[in-house]
């Protein structure tokens, strides 16, 4: 009898902690599924290669039915590297507060560019290419993103369909290429991919314990 009185207080906290960790992992997977579904429904031609969902504890975010912030790595295109920032995703309402894409286009003809930094080591719109300074400008026309530089060939890439994109600030010349930021606000998810009934987001009960 004495042994059981000692063991129970020791085991119960372990069960509670284990159940909490299981709930958190399940909630994380739920949020990742929400992000993946939203991205692939908005951009059917794209493939998600990696993801980082923010907003711990995930159980709270799942119960609120919202993904506040998620960084999504898209499979590299033939002419650009693309990363997607998804903010304020509400799957049950079928909307995304903001979809922001970071597109890095390699320097023309395989050239190497050396970024010209500020005194605070921040990137600028200038790089040294073949011993001369090149200043870059970018524009968006429909789905086409175009980057122009003084005295060098222009760079182009196609942005994903399904969203009306607009420019954010000026491009940044980096070691990998010219980084351009585009965004779309108040994006609606395609109706055919919305859930017929909102999924229950309650945290699962801890197995074997009254948590």
N, C-alpha and C positions, 0 to 999 in steps of 0.2 A: 504494500500500500504506500509506504514512504517513497519507494522508488518511482512509482507512477506520479506521485505529487511533484517530484523533482523534474521528471522528464517532460511532462506536459507543458510547463511554463517555458522550457527551453525549445521545444519543438514548434510550438504555436507561432512564435515570431518568424521562424524560418519558413513556415508554410505561407505566412502572410507576405513575406518578402518575395518568395518564389512566385506566388500568385501575382503579385504586383509587377514583377519583371515580365511574366508571361503576358499580362494584359498590355503592358507597354509595347512589347514586341508585336503583338497582334494589331494594336492600334497603328503602329508604324507601317506595317504591311498594308493595312487598309488605306492609309493616306497615300502610300506609294502607288497603290492600284488606282486611286482617284486621279493622281497626277498623270500616270501613264495613259489612262483612258481618255483624259481631257486632251493630252498632247496628240495622241494618235487619232482622235476624232476630229480635232481641228486641222491636223496636218497628216492625212492618211499616208502620204508618200514618205514620211520621215520615220526613222527608227531610233528609239531611245537606247543609248549605249551605257549610260550611267545616270545616277540620280542622288541628290542630297536634299532630303526634306528637313526643314527647320521647324522649330516650334515645340520644344519639349515643355512639359510632359505631353507625349503624343496622345495619351488617353483624353486629355482635356480638349485638344484640337479636334480629335475624332468626335467627341461628344458634341462639340460646337458645330460640327459639319463644315469645317473650313480648313484649308491649307493656307497658312499665312504666307509662307515663302518656300519655294523649291527651286533648286538649281538642277537643270537637266542638260546633260551632254548628248547632243545628237550625233548620229553616225556621220563622220566627215564626208562632205561633198567632194566632187571632183576638183573644185576650184576654191574651196573655202572651208574653214573650220567654224562650227556654229555651236554656241551655247545659249540655252534658253533660261530666262528667269521668270518663273510663274509666281504671281502674287495674288492674294485674296481669291483663291479658287473656292467656289461654293458649288460642289457637284450637284446637290439636290435642287439648287436653283438654276443650274445650267449656265453659269456665268463665271468669267475670270475677270478680276478687277484690272489686271495689267499683265500683258505678255510682252516681255522685253527680250530681244535677241542681240547677242554679241557675235558679230561676224568678223573673222580675221581672214583677209585676202593676202596671199603670198605676194612678195614683190615681183614685178613683171620680169619675165624671161629668166626666172631662177636667180635673179640678182640678190645680193645680200645688202640689207640696209642697216645702218647704225643710227639708232634713235638719237635725236637731239633733245636732251632733258632740260628741265628747269633747274634752278638752284636747289630746289627741294626734291630733285630726282624724280619729278613727275614727267610722264610722257607728253609730248606736244604733237602738232600736226606736221612736224618736219623730221626728215631723216637725211643722213648722208649716204648717197648712192653713187658708186663709181667716182668718189672724190668730190661730188658736188651736192649742194643742198637742194632737196626736193620738198616742196610744200604740197600737202595733199588736201583735196576737197572731195566731199561725197554728196550724192543726191539719190533720191528714190523716185522712180517713175513706175507706178503700178507695182509689179513684182520685181522689177529690175533695180538692183543696187549698183551704182556706178561710182568708182573712185578715180579721180583724175589727179595727176601730179605734174608739176612743171617739168617739161622736157622728157617725160617718160610715157610709155604706153599706158592707156587707161585700163583699169581692172573692172570686171563685171561679174556678177553672180545673180542667180535667181533666188528670190525669197520664197518661203513656203506659201502655197495657195491658202485661201480660206480666211485671210486676215488683211485688213487695210493697214499697211505699215507707214510710219512716218519717221523722219530723222530725229535723233537726239544729240544735240551738240555737234562738235567737230570731230573728225576722225583722229585717231592716235597712232603714230608710227611706232611700232614695237619691234622687238628682235625677230618675231615670227612673220611679221607683215603689218598691214594697215588694219587696225581694229576700228570697226564702225558699229555704232549702237543704234538700233531701230526699235520702235515699240508700237503696241496697239493697246488702246484702252477700252474698257467695257466690252470685252469679247463675249459673244454668246456661243455656247456649245451647240452643235447641230442637233436639232430636235430628235432626229432618228436615233441618236445615241444616248438620250436622256433616260434615266431610270423610270420605269412605269410606276414604281412605288419606292419611296425613299427607304434606303437600307437602315435597319436598326443599328445604331452606333453605340449602344450601351456596352460597357466594359464586361467581358466574360467573368463569370464567377470563378474564383480560385478553386482548382480541383482539390477535393478532399478537405476543404477548410471553409468555415463560415465567414469569408472576408467580404 
